[in-house]
């Protein structure tokens, strides 16, 4: 986001202009601004040149590789999660077997 100050010069003086046309120094978009209220009336982004077919194919291939990489990371994370959960389950089962040797009771029966 551009946070600098824009200097706008209007031919014939600012008092005579009803609208100002400003070109954004950051994204080069064209803004039409109402002189009295300062509100943006219209905004038109700078047109981007069309890429060649080879460039688009390379970009699609990069996106495909990135999606595949993210998928593999998530898959390995899921496998690791399954292993960790299995290990936690086994530890909880061992702990329950050690504590389960005594009689079990319902805490509500103590009332």
Backbone bond lengths (Angstrom), bond angles and torsions (degrees), N, CA, C in turn:
res aa  C-N    CA-C-N  psi(-1)  N-CA   C-N-CA  omega(-1)  CA-C   N-CA-C  phi
1 X - - - 1.442 - - 1.516 108.21 -
2 X 1.298 117.21 133.78 1.446 122.62 -179.60 1.507 109.12 -83.51
3 X 1.325 117.12 126.48 1.461 120.07 -177.91 1.519 112.17 -115.57
4 X 1.322 117.60 8.49 1.452 120.86 -179.59 1.513 112.02 -77.47
5 X 1.310 115.86 -179.15 1.458 122.13 -179.65 1.516 108.60 -99.19
6 X 1.325 116.21 133.52 1.450 121.57 177.99 1.517 109.06 -96.52
7 X 1.287 116.31 136.08 1.454 120.72 174.80 1.515 106.94 -104.17
8 X 1.315 115.84 119.59 1.454 120.93 -177.11 1.520 108.43 -113.36
9 X 1.300 115.09 124.48 1.460 120.26 176.56 1.516 108.11 -116.95
10 X 1.311 115.60 129.45 1.452 120.80 -179.60 1.518 107.83 -116.41
11 X 1.322 115.84 130.78 1.470 120.26 178.86 1.523 109.28 -63.53
12 X 1.328 116.68 133.09 1.454 121.07 179.84 1.520 112.89 89.08
13 X 1.301 117.76 3.46 1.459 121.28 178.66 1.510 111.71 91.97
14 X 1.324 116.62 150.10 1.454 122.41 -177.29 1.519 111.87 -68.88
15 X 1.328 117.07 -24.97 1.459 120.04 -177.81 1.520 111.42 -67.45
16 X 1.342 116.93 -30.95 1.453 120.94 -174.95 1.534 112.49 -84.81
17 X 1.294 118.36 -21.37 1.457 121.33 -175.15 1.524 110.77 -81.11
18 X 1.319 115.72 137.71 1.461 120.86 175.19 1.522 110.23 -91.96
19 X 1.328 115.52 -31.40 1.467 121.72 -179.28 1.513 109.47 -135.56
20 X 1.321 114.73 147.84 1.457 120.44 175.55 1.511 108.15 -112.58
21 X 1.319 115.92 141.65 1.450 121.53 173.71 1.518 107.04 -108.35
22 X 1.328 115.22 121.87 1.455 120.98 -175.68 1.527 108.11 -125.42
23 X 1.316 116.12 138.15 1.452 121.53 174.51 1.517 107.32 -105.63
24 X 1.319 115.63 121.84 1.463 121.83 -177.75 1.527 109.37 -65.61
25 X 1.345 118.21 128.29 1.465 120.26 179.98 1.535 112.90 -72.77
26 X 1.314 116.83 -16.13 1.461 120.10 -178.20 1.523 111.56 -86.09
27 X 1.328 117.11 -56.51 1.464 120.72 -174.72 1.526 113.14 -110.33
28 X 1.309 117.01 -0.10 1.460 124.49 179.43 1.525 113.06 60.35
29 X 1.335 116.59 28.35 1.462 121.04 175.07 1.528 108.22 -79.27
30 X 1.331 116.48 152.23 1.456 121.60 178.86 1.519 108.46 -98.28
31 X 1.336 115.97 124.31 1.458 122.28 179.85 1.520 108.69 -113.76
32 X 1.320 116.88 135.21 1.459 120.66 172.43 1.515 105.89 -110.80
33 X 1.353 115.27 121.28 1.462 121.83 -172.00 1.515 109.34 -117.34
34 X 1.344 117.08 136.21 1.454 122.58 175.80 1.523 108.58 -71.27
35 X 1.326 116.99 128.52 1.465 121.22 -174.84 1.524 112.22 -69.37
36 X 1.324 117.77 -33.12 1.465 119.52 -176.32 1.522 112.28 -78.51
37 X 1.318 117.26 -45.28 1.467 119.89 -174.71 1.521 113.18 -97.15
38 X 1.327 117.87 -21.80 1.455 121.33 -176.97 1.516 112.65 80.01
39 X 1.333 117.63 7.62 1.457 122.12 -179.73 1.525 110.56 -79.03
40 X 1.311 116.11 146.72 1.461 120.86 177.68 1.521 107.92 -79.79
41 X 1.326 115.84 120.98 1.458 121.69 -179.15 1.520 110.07 -85.19
42 X 1.324 116.41 -44.82 1.462 119.00 178.01 1.521 109.99 -147.02
43 X 1.312 113.71 158.38 1.461 121.88 -178.28 1.515 107.04 -138.44
44 X 1.317 116.54 127.14 1.461 120.50 179.21 1.522 108.04 -130.27
45 X 1.338 115.01 118.06 1.454 119.49 -179.90 1.522 110.53 -72.48
46 X 1.322 114.82 152.12 1.458 120.00 177.63 1.520 108.45 -67.55
47 X 1.316 116.37 133.78 1.458 119.62 -179.50 1.520 109.83 -71.53
48 X 1.320 114.65 136.15 1.456 120.25 -179.43 1.520 108.70 -94.06
49 X 1.310 117.35 139.26 1.462 118.64 178.44 1.531 109.95 -68.14
50 X 1.315 115.43 143.93 1.457 119.99 178.76 1.519 110.12 -70.87
51 X 1.312 115.06 138.78 1.456 120.37 179.75 1.529 109.14 -81.41
52 X 1.304 115.17 159.33 1.458 118.90 177.58 1.526 109.03 -74.20
53 X 1.301 115.46 164.19 1.454 121.19 -178.74 1.523 110.84 -61.36
54 X 1.330 117.33 -38.32 1.464 120.58 179.41 1.527 110.95 -65.40
55 X 1.335 117.03 -40.53 1.467 120.23 179.39 1.524 110.67 -65.08
56 X 1.334 116.55 -41.28 1.463 119.73 178.35 1.526 110.76 -64.49
57 X 1.340 117.49 -39.38 1.460 120.90 178.70 1.529 110.66 -64.67
58 X 1.338 117.54 -40.55 1.472 120.63 177.22 1.520 110.85 -64.11
59 X 1.332 116.58 -41.34 1.460 120.55 179.89 1.533 110.53 -64.36
60 X 1.319 116.78 -41.49 1.465 120.03 176.98 1.526 111.42 -63.89
61 X 1.319 117.25 -38.26 1.464 121.06 178.43 1.535 110.57 -65.87
62 X 1.348 116.95 -39.25 1.471 120.46 176.96 1.522 110.38 -63.22
63 X 1.336 116.04 -43.01 1.459 119.62 179.30 1.526 110.89 -64.12
64 X 1.322 116.60 -39.07 1.465 121.00 178.82 1.528 110.55 -63.05
65 X 1.337 116.53 -44.00 1.467 120.42 179.19 1.521 111.23 -64.05
66 X 1.327 115.80 -39.80 1.460 119.93 -179.95 1.529 110.56 -65.60
67 X 1.334 117.41 -42.85 1.465 120.61 177.34 1.524 110.93 -61.91
68 X 1.321 117.26 -41.74 1.460 121.41 179.79 1.533 110.59 -64.50
69 X 1.335 116.39 -40.28 1.462 120.70 178.93 1.531 110.48 -63.96
70 X 1.315 117.05 -44.73 1.464 120.89 179.45 1.525 110.04 -63.81
71 X 1.335 117.04 -40.84 1.459 120.92 178.45 1.524 111.14 -60.88
72 X 1.337 116.73 -44.93 1.470 120.35 179.77 1.525 111.47 -63.96
73 X 1.337 117.00 -38.71 1.460 120.20 177.54 1.524 111.21 -63.39
74 X 1.323 116.12 -44.03 1.464 119.85 179.79 1.528 110.99 -66.23
75 X 1.321 116.81 -38.24 1.457 120.91 178.99 1.527 111.02 -64.11
76 X 1.328 117.47 -45.27 1.466 120.05 178.30 1.526 110.72 -66.71
77 X 1.326 117.30 -35.30 1.458 120.67 176.84 1.523 110.90 -64.29
78 X 1.332 116.29 -39.66 1.458 120.58 178.59 1.524 110.92 -65.96
79 X 1.324 117.13 -42.18 1.468 120.56 177.48 1.523 110.85 -62.34
80 X 1.314 115.88 -43.12 1.465 120.63 179.14 1.528 110.01 -63.87
81 X 1.311 117.03 -38.90 1.460 121.52 179.64 1.528 110.16 -63.72
82 X 1.339 116.56 -43.08 1.457 120.40 177.92 1.526 111.00 -59.99
83 X 1.324 116.97 -42.18 1.457 121.04 179.92 1.526 110.70 -64.09
84 X 1.329 117.12 -44.19 1.465 121.29 -179.16 1.526 110.46 -64.91
85 X 1.332 116.91 -42.73 1.462 119.51 179.08 1.528 111.56 -64.71
86 X 1.317 116.99 -38.83 1.466 120.81 177.35 1.527 110.39 -62.92
87 X 1.316 116.90 -42.36 1.465 120.96 179.13 1.526 110.77 -64.33
88 X 1.331 117.28 -42.54 1.464 120.64 178.36 1.529 110.74 -63.97
89 X 1.322 116.72 -39.01 1.458 120.71 178.45 1.523 111.05 -62.23
90 X 1.332 116.73 -44.74 1.468 120.26 -179.92 1.521 111.42 -63.29
91 X 1.335 117.11 -40.84 1.463 120.67 177.97 1.524 110.56 -64.15
92 X 1.332 117.08 -41.87 1.466 120.46 179.28 1.518 110.37 -66.59
93 X 1.322 117.90 -35.84 1.461 122.06 178.59 1.526 110.73 -66.48
94 X 1.350 117.30 -43.20 1.470 120.71 177.02 1.525 110.79 -61.73
95 X 1.324 115.39 -42.64 1.457 120.48 -179.50 1.527 110.29 -64.82
96 X 1.323 116.78 -40.38 1.469 120.81 179.38 1.519 110.99 -67.25
97 X 1.341 118.08 -36.60 1.459 121.09 178.51 1.520 111.05 -66.22
98 X 1.346 116.47 -38.54 1.465 120.05 178.71 1.524 110.64 -67.86
99 X 1.318 117.00 -41.32 1.455 120.59 -178.45 1.522 111.81 -81.61
100 X 1.297 117.08 -19.03 1.463 121.19 -175.66 1.509 114.10 -80.47
101 X 1.337 119.60 2.05 1.462 121.40 -178.45 1.523 111.62 -70.54
102 X 1.323 118.53 -28.89 1.464 122.14 179.67 1.516 110.30 -85.27
103 X 1.337 115.68 172.73 1.470 118.93 179.53 1.528 110.36 -69.39
104 X 1.311 114.66 142.00 1.469 118.53 177.52 1.521 108.12 -93.66
105 X 1.306 116.98 149.47 1.456 120.84 -179.91 1.528 108.56 -143.48
106 X 1.301 114.35 160.02 1.442 121.94 178.61 1.526 107.35 -94.70
107 X 1.332 119.14 124.29 1.453 120.50 -179.01 1.523 112.81 -61.61
108 X 1.311 118.19 -21.91 1.478 120.10 179.85 1.527 110.94 -75.56
109 X 1.338 116.92 -19.24 1.468 120.04 177.49 1.517 112.51 -70.82
110 X 1.320 118.23 -15.44 1.462 121.54 -177.94 1.522 111.83 -77.01
111 X 1.298 118.51 -12.67 1.479 120.77 -179.32 1.482 113.53 -67.65
